[in-house]
Amino acid sequence: MTAGIMCRRFAGRSCRAAAFSTTTQAWRKKILPRKAEECQRAKERDKEPKPPTMLRLWKPPEYRVSFNPSAYPGAKCVYHENASVGLESGMLESDYGRIGAKQVRNTYSITCSRRLSSTKNTLLDLENDKVLSPQAFFKQPTRLVPVKDDREIANVEDYDTKEDPRTFQKQRPEYGSLCYSRYELPEPLSMEECHHILQKVAVFKSSLKPGVIADYFLKLSCLPEEQRSALMSNTRFAMLCRYGVENIQVFDISELIAVLRAFVGLAIAPTHSMLNVYETECCRRAWSMNLDQQLLVADLWRCLGRVVPRYLEILLSYVNLHWKDLTLPQLVQLVYLIGEGRKAPEELVKKLDVLVLKHLDSLSLEEVGAICLGFFKSQNGVSEQTMRKIGDKVSAHMADISNYALVNVFKMFRYTHVDHVDFLKQLGNVIPPRIPTIGIQGIMHITLACSALHYLNEKLMNAVASSVPSRAAYCRSKDIAKLLWSFGSLNYEPPNAEEFYLSLEEQMHTKMHEYDKFPEHLLTCLLALAFAERFPHDLIDYALSPKFLKLGSNSKFDLRRDFFTLDGTVEIECPGYTGHRLPPQFRQEAAEMLWTLAQKEIAMKEEVTEALSLLQDMLGGPQYIKHHMILPHTRSTDFEIHLDCDRKSLPFNSEAASTLKLELKENGVVLTDDLMSQLVKGTSRSQSAVIDSEDKIDICLQKRAALQKQSLSTSFTDGVPLTGALLDAVTQPKMPCEGPLPPLNKEQNRGMKLAVQVSHRNHYCYGSKHLLGLHSLKRRQLSQIGYVVIEIPFWEWFPLLRRSRSEKLSYLHYKVFGSLV
């Protein structure tokens, strides 16, 4: 059999192919006669004297020569050291299924590209991948450095997103067997030693033993970073990689781990197809490893930057069976890996929670921070008992904990919504002096946790507000959104409010391109600014435009409520706004969605249902009060009441009146003279009696309640039971029996509309009567459209829920009518 090389000739240029040092005789068996003649003439021309010239190797774009020596019996391939050779994507992976302990076939591809030099072009599917050094993995810039030359700020913002979460691994020597450490690097390898190793690879080829291959990889991983690109482009290194794949199934576990460790040192790209083979082998071997080895392998994959969900699933399954045997370092390292993998079975998380509580006293503060971060990233909360114990430990030593660990603990308090008073108090004392030394992302997480817990500490917020303007350029769109939201939702205006808001609004304009990818961040910014009564019309116009509305519909979050709240706020508070608005259909659908959600919440709130029932009785029936969303875009309900100019309630709820009339007709009750006399006696009261005396109200309502209770079990001579609805219908004064409610006259129109709100502790900052941003915005807008807002505060109403009916009625009467005097 023969082997052929196909060469493409390019007009006007010369191409010189890289030579092989040895090849089979089949290469020279057949030469066409015409070609032979051309070669003879070329030799004769070569004898003539020629001026000296410099020959340069020209590489046409993506010019490949495929060579498959294993297709020919007895063929051996030896490579030219300087040829630009690459292992095609998928070759190592596709051959893996056919590779056993013996070599089956070799397939190499010689790649020439004028876009990549021989030193930059890699041999391992890295032609289009970046070669990352270990330092590049552990320390990658997340944004461009702002123009402002402030070295102190730049140093604070120069955080390490990969290495910082691993700080806890320095706490104990036991972590050395569980994780990779970039601080324990061996002696650097010289270029002479490197060439010597590669020369051995070329000599021994496929006869290399698995242990030798692993040892060569480890030694080559010690090569200095500046010389690594030359190694990657070396053909013999590609051969070594190939032999590693071919022998992977005969590696013992320590050799397999050594190769992975070497890959981390060599910074092999996480997308390299060769790693698919190693990942599959690690999954196959996982149950044969001990727990230390399993954790180490998982950590090496993390250092490579490769996501390996299948391997982590096997690891967690193993741990779920042996969780009681976990040592303290194994527990912390496992929780760290769970956080980096972003998920864990709920059953296992509960078991780990028990272990955390068991080892908590022995954990260092950095390890506590690592555990909190791991649970937080995986979106798994720990028990309230564990969080309170963590709060106790950190509160007692908060001055000794690092900024990074402290922020992680606070994140977990935010996620679990556990209010640890001592922790919050200590935080308010310790954090403000540290703000200048905390990166902007850390500051964002601190303020966001404060807003999530509804915890307002003015000293802390002022420290943040004074620090942000000089560092606003370091903010991502997410940081801007969360910072604005924290101040807006807490309804707090710092002393430097104008400077603070202007610096962030300026960055909002700078980060406009990010909002196309993260539309939720722009809406969060604008809602937070609306809480603070700031309305940038140009940004609002863009946010409500059809283009951005489409972007929002494609978000992974449901942004309909945010769009609706922004649009409704603009309608009331920005009369001069002329930009885009939401389509009517969108507003209608959003309002219906919010009302459906509100109805579900109302059914679970005793304080709301009890107040509604008592107000209906006090005012004379359901037609005098309406429970609905006066402002649907503010996402909560109110009791609407209309009063005339004499402060008497008016029947305006026609829907309730129609429903009540329908109930009377469906009951088919015949009212006899005897029944009427029983109902009227002791129950008749006029509307003026409601206003005249609270004592008369109590007497009348007590008698009426007695009749209601008696009616449930008493039958009259005609067999008709006296129901509560019937009693309300009969005793209600001014209730029209037929037709719609009469229109209000001009004097009545000059009355007032009340918006009665039953507040909850979640409407206020923690431990105070400082109203939160959304609820402050709602009351402000209700006042702007002509409503008088009356609050039934939770600190007064909740204790009354356990008191008598008359006490509750007396309180509500005073709140509705007494507050208007």
N, C-alpha and C positions, 0 to 999 in steps of 0.2 A: 504494500500500500504506500501511497505517496502522500505527502503533506504539502500544501500550497499556501503561499502568502499572497494576498491580493493587495496591490498597491494602487492608489489613485494618483494620477499625474495631474498637477495643476499648471495651467498655462502660464508661461513667463516666469516660473519659479522652479527651483531645484529642490528636490526632497531626498534626503539621505536617511535611510532606514537604520535604526540601531541594530548592531550585529549581535548574534548569539555566539558565545565562545565555543560551544560545541553543539552539534546537532546530528541527526541521523543521516545515513547515506542516501536515503530516499529523497532528500532535498535536492540532490544534484543528478538524479538519474535522467531526467528528460529536460531538454532545452530545445526550443523550436529553432529550425535552421536560420530563419531570418534574424532571430535574436542573436544567434551565434555569430552571424556576420557582423551585426552591429557592435557586438562586443569586441571583435577582432579589429574593426576600424577604430574603435575607441582606444584600444591599446596602442595602435600606431600613432594616434594623435597625442597620446600621453608622452611619447618619446620626444616630441618636439619641445623646444625650450619655451617656457611660459613665465610671465611675470609673477612674482610672489603674490599670493592672495590669501586672505583670511577666510576660512570656511566657517560658517555659522549654521547651526542646526535650526531649521525652521519647522515649527510645529503648526500645522493647519488646525483649525478649530475642530475639537471632538473627533480627531482621526484615530481610529482604533484598529488594531490588528489582533484578531482573535486567534488564540493558539491553544489547541487541545491535545497535548502530547499523549495522554492516556488512551487516545483513540487508536494509537499505533503500537503494535507489539514491540516490546523491548525499547521503546522510546524513552529517553531521559531528557529532561529540560534543565538547562543551566541558563541563568539569566545574566544579562549585562548589568553591572552594578549601577550604571548611571541612567538606565532606561526609566522612563516614567511609567511605573506599573501600578495598576489599581485592581482591587478585587471588586468585581461588579456587584451592585446592590442585589442582595438576595442569593448570591451564589453560595456563600457559606451556609446560609439558612436552608436553602433548598437541598443542598447535598447532605445535610446533617442526618436526615432520615435514612440515608443509604450508607452512612459511615458507621462502621463498627470498630472493633479493636484493630482491624487491618485497614490499610489504605486501599480505597477502591478506585478513585480517580482524582486527577488534578486538573483543574480548569483555571487558567489565568487569562487575564486580558491586559494587553499592552495599550495604554492610553496616552495619546499625545494631545496637548492642548496649549495653544499659544497664549491662552488667557492665564495660565498658571505656570509659574516657574517650577523647575524640578525640585526645588526645596519647599515650595508651598503646596504643591500637589501631593496629596496623601495617597496611601495605598489601600486605605481601609474605608471605602465608601465616603471619604471625607472631602471629595472634590467640591461638594456644595455645602459641606458642613463646617462650622467653625471648630477649630481645635481649642479646647478649653483647658487651661492649666488648672491644677488644684487651687491655686490662688484665685483664678478667675471664677471657679465654682463657688468658693467660699466667700468671695467678695466681688460682687458685680454691681456696677453703678446702676441706679434705678432711674436716674434722670440727669439731664444736663445741668452742669453747675451754673448757677446764675452769674450774670456779669458782675454783680456787686462783689467787690474784693473784700470779704470779711472772713479772715482765716479762722477766727474763733467759731463763728457760726458754721462754717464749712466743716470744721472738725466735729462739731456736735452732730451735724447731719450725715456724716460719713459712717453710717451704721452698716452692719453686715447682716443681711437677711438670712444668709445660710449658716454662718458661724455662730451668731448670737444665740439661737435656740440650743446650741450644743455646749454652751458654757458650763452647764452642770456636770459635764463629763470630766471636768478637771477636779471635781470634788473628792473623788475616791480612786485609788489605783485599780480597783476591781473593774472599772469601766474599760481598762486597756484591752481586756479580752472580749469586750462586747461591742466595740465600735472602732472606727478608723480615726486616727489622730494625725492631723497634718503637722503637729508640733514634734512628732517623734520620727523625723525623717532620717534615714541612714546616711552614711558617707556618700557624697556625690560620685557618680561614675565618670571616669575620664573617657575622652574620645578614643584613646588607644584601646582601653578595655572594651568599649562598645564595638569597635571594629573587630576585635579578637572574638567576641561572642558571635557576631554576625558571620565571621569567617567559619566558625565551627558549624553554624546552621547550614551554610552552603556545602560544607564537607559531609556532614553526617546526614543531612536531609531528613527523610522520613524514618530513619533508624533512631532518631532522637527518642530517648525514654521520657515518659510523662513527667517524672520528677525533674529531669534536666530542663524540659520545656518550661515548667513552672519557675525553676530557679533562674533561667535566662530572662523570663519576663520580669521577675522581681528586680534583677540587677539592672535591666534596661530602664525600669521605672525610676531609677535613681539618677538618670541623665539630667543635667541642668536644663531648665526650661528653654533657654535660648537655642539649644542644640536639638530640641525634640522634633522640630519640623523636618530636619534632615533625616532623622531616624524614620519618621513616618513615610518619607518618600523613598526609602531604601527597599529594594526588591527582596533582600534576604529577611527583612523584618516581616514583609508580607508572607514569606514562606513560613516563618515562625508562627504567625497567626493562623495560617492554614493548618500547620501541624497540631496546633493547640485544639482546633475544632475537630480534627480527625481523631485525636486521642482523648477527647473530653470524657468519653464514657469509661475510660480506664484510669482517669485521675482518681486518686483517693480524695476524701473530703478536704483534707488540709491542703492538698495541691490545688484543688478547685478554688478554695478560698484565697490561696496565694495568687493565683492568676487574676481573680477579681480585684484583689488589693493592688496588684500591679496596674490593672486597667484604670483604677482611680488615680494612681500616680502619673500615668501616661495621659490622663484626661481624654480617654476615648469618648467620642461623641455619644450621647445617650440614644440617638436614633440609629446607630450603626447596626446593620443586619447581623453581624457576628454576635451581638449581645442577645439576639433572639434565641440563639442556640444555647448560650450560657444560662439564660433565664429558664428555658425549658428544662435544662439539666438540674438546675437548683430546685425547681419544683419537684422533679423526680426523686431527688436525693433528700428532700427536706425531712422526711420522717426517719431518715437514717442518722440525722444530725442530733447532737444534744442541744439544749436550749441556748447555751452560750454561742454555739456555732450558728444556730438559726438567727439569733439577734444580730450577730456580726455580719452575716450575709445580707440581712435586710438593711443594715446600716451602710454597707458598701454599695448596695443598689441606690440608696438615698444619696450617697456622695457622688455617684455617677450621674445623678439627676434623672434617673429613669424610673418611671412609675411601673410597679410590678404588682398589680392587684391580686393576681392568682397566687403568687408566692406568699403575700401577706395573709391571704385567706387561709392558706395551709398553716402558717405560723400561728394565727389566732385560734385555729381549730385545735392545734397541739396544746397551746396554753390553756384553753378552756378545759382540757382534761387534766392538766397538771398545775392549775393556778395556785393551789395551796403550797406548792414547793418553790414558788418564786422568792428569790432573795430580794433585798431592798434595791441593789443596783439593777437587777433584772427588771424589777417592777417599774422603776423610773425610765429605763431605756425603752421598755415596751410601750409605756404611755406616750413617750416622745415619738416613737415610730407610728403609733396609732394616729397621733395628731398629724404627722406628715402624710399618712395615707388617707386621712380625712374620713375614716369610718371605722366602726367596730360593732360587733353584735351586742345588742342590749343586754343579753344574759351575761356576757363576759364583763361588760362595763360595771354591772352591779357587783360582780365578784371582785373586780379591781378596786371598787369603792371601799369594800370591806378591808382590803389589804392596805389601802392608803390610810385609812383611819387607824389601823393596827400599827403601822410604821411611822405615823406622823411625828411622834416625839423624836424619832431618830433622824428624820429628814433634815437636811440643811435648807436654808431659805432659798437658795438657788434651785434645789431639787423640788421644793414646793412650787416655785414659779414654773418649772418645766412641766410638772404634773398638771397644773392649772391650764397651761397653754395647750398641752396635748388633748385634754378633755374639751377645751374650748374649740380647737380646730376641728375635732371630729364631731362637734355638735352633740356632745354627750355631757349632760350635767351630772354632778355628784349630788349626794343627798344633802339636805339642809344641815344635818348634824355634822357631816364632814366639813362643809363650808364654814360653819360656825367655829369648829375647832381650828381650821386653817386661819380664820380671822383672828382668833385668840392668839395663835402662835405668831402671826405676822405683826399684830398690833403691839405685842410685847417687845419686838425687836425691829421695828420699822426703820429705825435709824441705820441698821446694819444691812438691810437688803438692797440689792442693786436696783437701779431704775428699771432695767428690763424685766427683772423678776417681779417687781412691785406692779408694773403695768399689767403683767400677765395675770397676777392674782386679782387685780381689779376687773379685768376682763371677765373672769369667772364669776365674780359677784354680779356683774352686769347680766351674764347669761342666766344665772340661777335666780336672780332677783331676791337674793337674801340680804336683808338689811341688818348689818352688823354695826351697831352704834359706835362701839369703841374703835373699830377699824376706820369708820368714816371720820370720826373726830381726829384720830391720829393722822389720817391722810390729809386733812385740812391744815394740819400743822407742818407736816413733813414735806409735802409736795411743792407748795409755793416757792420756797428757796431753791428747789431743785429744777424748776421749770427751765432756766437758761441752759441746763446741762442735758436736757431730754430732747431727743429729736422730734421733729414736727409730727411724725406719725405716732409716736408715743403720746405726745400732747393731745392729738386727736382722740386716741383711745381713752385717755383720762377724762376728757370733757364729755365724750360720748357715753361713757359709763355713768358719769354724774347725771346726765340727762335721762338715761334709761332708768336709773334708780330714783329720779326726781329729787336728787340731792343738790341743793344750792348752797355752795360755800363761796361767799363773795370774795374772800381773800384769795382763794384758789382761782376763781374765774378772772379776777383782776390781774393776777400774775400771768395767766394765759393770754389775756387780751393785750397786755403790754408787750408780750414777747412775739406775738404773731406778726405784726406789721413788718418787722425787719426780716422775717423768715418766710414771708408769704410766697416768695418765688420758688421755694422748695416744695410747695404743696402740690399734690396731685388733685385732680378733680374730686376724687373721693374725700381727701382731707378737707378741701374747701367746704364740701357739702356737709360733712359731719361737724365741722367746727361751727358753721353757721347754724346748723340744726340744734346743736347743744345750747348755744346762747338763746336762740329763738324759742325753743321748746321750754326752756327754763324761765322764759320771759324776763331775762336779765339784761340790762343795758350797762356796760362797764363805763368807767369814767372817760376813757378814750374811745367812746363808741364810734365817733365819726372817722377817726383814723383807722380803727379796726375794720369797720365795714367797707370803707373805701379801698383798703389794701386787698381785701378778699374779692370785692366786686371787680377790681382791675384784673385779678388773676382769673376770674370767671371768663372774662373776654379773651384772655390769653389761651385758656384751655378749651375753647369752643370745639376744637377738633375731637376732643375726648368725649364730648357729649353725644356725638354720633354713635359711639360704641357703648356708652353708659348713659342713656337718657335719664335714668332715674336720678343721677347726681344733679342734673340741672333743675329738675322739679323740686328736689329736696332743698337746693339753694334758694329757689324763688319762694317756696312756702316759708322757709325760715326767715327770709327777708320780709315777707308779708306780716309775720308775727311781730316784727320790729317796725312795722309801718314804713317799709322801704320798698319801692316799686320801680325797678329799672324797666322802662317801657320797651326798650329795644329787645332785651332778653325775654320779656314776657311775650312779645309779639312773635319771636322765633319759637318759643316753647308751645304756643297755641296754634302754630301754623300747621297746615295739612301734612307737610313733609315731616315735621317732628312728631306729629300725632301718629304717623305711620311707623316711625322709629320706635316710639313708645309701645305700640301694639306688638312689636316683635321682641320686646324685652322679656327676660325670664321672670320679671316681676309683674304683678297686676297693677298698672299705674292709673287705672281709670279714676280711682278716688282722688289721687293727687292732681290729675288734670282738672277734675270737677271742682275741687276745693280752690285751686288757683283761679279758674274761670269765674266762679261765684264771687270770690273776693275782689277780683278786678271789677266786676259789675257794680259792686256796692261802693268800693273805696277809691276807684279811679274813674270819676265821671268824665275826665278829659281824655281818656284812653281811646284811641281810634284804630288799634291794631287788630290782629286776628282774634276770633272768639271760637269757642267750641260749637259744633253743629247742634241744633235743637234736639235731634234724635239721640245724640251722644249724652246730652245733659239729662234727658228723660230716662234713659237706660241706667245711668249712674245713680240718679235719685231713687229709682225703684230698687236697685241693688242695695243701696244703703238703708232704705226703709225695711227691706226684708231682713237684713242683718240686725237692725235695731230691734225689730219685733222679737227676734230670738233672744236677744239680751234682756229685753224688758221682762219677758216671762220668767227670768231667773232672778230678778231683782225685787225682793220683797218691799224694799223701801219705796220703790216707784209705784208698784201696784197698790200698796196700802194708801199712799198719798192720793192717788187718782180716785180710789173708791170713796175716801172721806171727803174730798173736794166736791165730788158729784153730789153727795148727800148734803153737804153744807150749802152749796149754791142752788140746789133745787132739781138736779137731774143732769144726765149726760149731755143734754143740748146746750148747757151753759158753759161747758168746758170742752176743749179739744186737745187730745194728746197726739202730737205729731211733730214732724221736723219743720219748724218755721223756716229755718235756713238749712235745707238738705245738705249743702256742701260743707257744713260744719260737723256733720257726722253724728249728731246726738239730738235727742228729742226734748221737747218742752211741753208744759201745759199752757195753752193759750186761753185767756179769759178776756172778755170784753165788758167794760163798764160804761154806763152812761154818765152824763155830767153830774148826776147825784150819787155817783159811786155805787149804783145798783147794777147787778149782773144782768147781761142781756143774752137771750137765747139765740145764738148764731150758728150752732153746729147742726145744720139741717140733716146731715147724714145720720147723726145719732137720733134725731127726732123721727126720721123716717123709719129707722130700724126699730125704735120703740113702738111706733104705731103698728108696724107689721107684726110685732110680737103680740100685741093686744088682739089683732084680728085673728091670728093663728090660734090663740088660746080659746076663742069663742066664748068668753065669760059674759054672763048676763048679770048686770049690776042691779040688784034689788034695792028697795028703799031701806030694808033692814040692814043690808050689807053696807050701804052708803052711810047710814047713821053710825054704824060701828067704826067705819073708817074715818069719818070726819070728826067724831068725838075723840078729843084728846090728841088729834094729829094735825088739825088745821093750823096752819101758820102762814103768815103773810111774808112777803119779801122784806117788809120793813122790820119784822121781828128779828131778822138775821142781823140787822145793823144795830137795833136798839140795845140789846142786852145779851151778854154771853150766858148769863144764868138762864134766861128763857130758852136759849138754844139748847143748853144741856138738858133741861126738863123735857122739852119737846122731842128731842132726838132719843132720849132714854125711853120715852113712851113709845116712840115709833119703832125702836129696836125691839122692845118687848112684843109689840104686835107682829113684827116680822118673824120673831122666834116662834110665837104662838101659831102663826099662820102655817108653818110647815107641818104641824101635826093636828090642826083643828079643821074640821069640816063643818060647814054651815048646813042649814036645812035643805038647801037645794043641791048640796054635794059639791060645791065649788071650793077648791083650796085657795087660800089667800097667799099668793106668791109675792116675793120681794119686788119683782118687776111690775106686777100689777099695783102694788102699794105705791110705788114711785109714780106710776102713771096717774093714779087717781088723786093722790095728794099734791101733785105738782100744780102750782098756780100758773095762770097765764099760758097754759099749754094748749095750743090750737088742736082741735080734734080733726080737722080736715084742712087740706091745702098746705102750701109751703109756709115757712115762717114769714111774718109781716116784715116789710123793709124798714130799716132804721130811718128815723126822721133826722132832721138837721141837728137838733139839739143832742140826740144820741150820738150822732157822728162826731160831735165835739167831745166825746168821752175819751177813754183811753183803752189801749190794748196792753194787756199784761203778758209777759213771758215768764212763767213760774218754772224754776229749775230746781230739781232735787239733786244737789251736788254729791259727789263721792270723794273719798280721800285721794283717789287717783287724779282728781282735777287740780290738786295742789302739790306744791313742793313738799318733800318729806319733812314731817315734823313742824310744818308752818302753815300759815294761811295765805301764802303767796301763790296766786293763781298761775297755772301753766299757760304757755303761749297760745295753744289752740283754743282753749276755753276763754282766755282773755280776748282773743280775736272775735270769737262768737258774740260775746257780750257787747263788744264795741260796735259790731255790725248791727246787732239787734237795736241798739240805741240809735244808730244812724237811720234806720228805716222806721223809727217811730214807736218802738216798744219800750215799755217800762219793765226792766228786768228785776224780778223778785227771786231771791235765792232762799231755798230751804236747806241750810248748810248741814252737812253730815254730822258735825260735832254737836248739833242740837237735836236733829231729827232721829238719828240712830238710837240714842238712849230712850226716846219716847216710844219707840216701837214696842217696848215691853210694858208700857203704861196703859192706863185705861182709855177707852174710846173717847170719853168726854175730854180727857186731857189733850189727846191728839187733836180733836176738833177745835178746842179752844186755842191751841197753838197755831193751827192752820188759819183760823179766822183772824188772829192777830197779824200773822205774816202777810196775808192777802190784803186786808183792809187797814190794819193799824199802821203798816209801813207807808201807806199813802198819805197819812195825815201830815 
